[in-house]
Amino acid sequence: MTDGGFVDRSSRRRIITGFLVVVDAVAVLAAGGLATIIRFGAQNPDVGFENISDDVTFLQVSVALAAIWLISFALSGLYNLERLAWGLGEFSRLARALAMGVVAFILFTYAIKTSGLSRAWTLVAFSLALVFVFAGRLVVRGALSRLRRRGRFQRRTLVVGCNEEAADLIRALGRRPEQGLKVVGFVMSAQAGQLGLDHCGPLAPLLGDARAVTDIVHRESIDTVIIASTAFDHAVMARMIAQLRGVDVSIHVSSGLFEVLTTRVLVREVAGVPLITVRPVSLSAANLRTKRAFDLAVAGLVLIVGLPGWLFLMAAIKAESPGPVFYRQRRVGKDREPFDMLKFRSMHVDAEARLAELQEHNEATGPLFKMRNDPRVTRVGRFMRKFSIDEFPQLINVIKGEMSLVGPRPPLPNETTLYTDHHWRRMEVPPGLTGLWQVSGRSSLTFDEMIKLDLFYIENWSVGFDLALLLRTVPAVVFARGAY
């Protein structure tokens, strides 16, 4: 390992691949053994497995099947770190590789004329292997992410280009160290240098000119090259890729589609030309009805279960500060329609009147107002805000249809006076009790960052996305990440 937590390219491949092979081997062997116990039990005390024939035991069959599965994994590219895509893509490839292994195993047993093979045992072994292998790889992925967040197993990454897209790339990779791509510098196009354009200078070191990208890759021991596609003409970009063809380095070309989830993006070849296809936005009228049904079911359940806690909080609020239990605040909803958003009152009753005198202490950007240690907040209110408990009455807004469980943050009317048409796009859907903005930083986000996250959510909505954000909200609230 070199300074700064970098591991050279070949060593990194060997270490991660080795871990994957060991984890996969343990998983498939455990699946075969457990399938035998489930299907037959330990009837033979000598070997612990029911005989398939006089000479072959299920223990031996489990080892043989495990070996076939590992070979199938390798042939399916599941140990090729450059082709491996973590997540659902990996799960589908695992399922295909396991199915191919089962077919190969059945053909193998026919070839050696082994009798008595249990189809039920094979099905159970396949199902358990799918669960065990994917779970094992989740553990490997989680361990690797933790190491990367601590600065280990980082890949020396070069960004090629120096425009706004390149700067966005550098910032995005800096926010996600668990991806393992550590930007060590950027190179500038000749045109950008002549025009004096330097979007990336404050973010990373300038390592040279794009015309010398191959020399820079060798000199700086670069592992990964990311080319900002909008920074170069097609001919220039094609020439750079050709120059790097014989170099042991990963090459990525940015699409520039920062607001589009990868599940909506397909790469297809048309007339010999690779084209990026972007699927339509998911929030159609029918999907909005699906989202509404999901909101009603979940919000209604949470309201019923949480009623005892509500009653306790209402008593605590009344005991500390005179005034109403609920605070009604005018907000702007879908299609610019105003509504009264409900909260448990966390401030003294004169909070609105004191806002003007505190404007000079505003710590937020854009039209927002945020202030740490706001003197208008009560003790009970501070506790509720820390864990977002004051937001719970918004479930009533969800039931009424004014809000959704997941969506953009509903703005105040005075905040929208500074909105442009671009900003108003975030209100094409009902505002949410939580959203991508909350699980990605909550109060620590800038206004522009919040707008980008809201538009990303709208462009890529699905019920699964809503469910994932709700699940991610739980640790964000419990650990009070980004809350004031």
Buried (B, 14 or more C-beta within 10 A) or exposed (E): EEEEBBBEBEEBBEBBBEBBBEBBBBBBBBBBBBBBBEBBEEEBEEEBBBBBEEEBBBBEBBBBBBBBBBBBBBEBBBBEBEEBEEEEEBBEBBBEBBEBBBEBBBEEBEEEEBEEBBEEBBEBBBEBBBEBBBEBBBEBBEEBBEBBEEEBBBBBBBBBBBBBBBBBBBBBBEEEBBBBBBBBBBBBBEBBBEEEBBBBEEBBEBBBBBBEBBEBBEEBEBBBBBBBBEBBEEEBBEBBBEBBEEEEBBBEBBBBEEBBBEBBEEEEEEEEEEEEEEEEBBBEEEBBEBBBEBBBEBBEEBBEEBEEEBEEBBEBBBEEBEBEBBBEEEBBBBEEEEBEBBBBBBBBEEBEEEBEEBEEEEEBEEBBBEBEEBEBBBEBBBBBBEEBBBBBBBBBBBBEBBBBBBBBBBBBEEBBEEBEEEBBBBBBBBBBBBBBBBBBBBBBBEBEBBBBBBBBBBBBBBBEBBBBBBEBBEEBBEEEBBBB
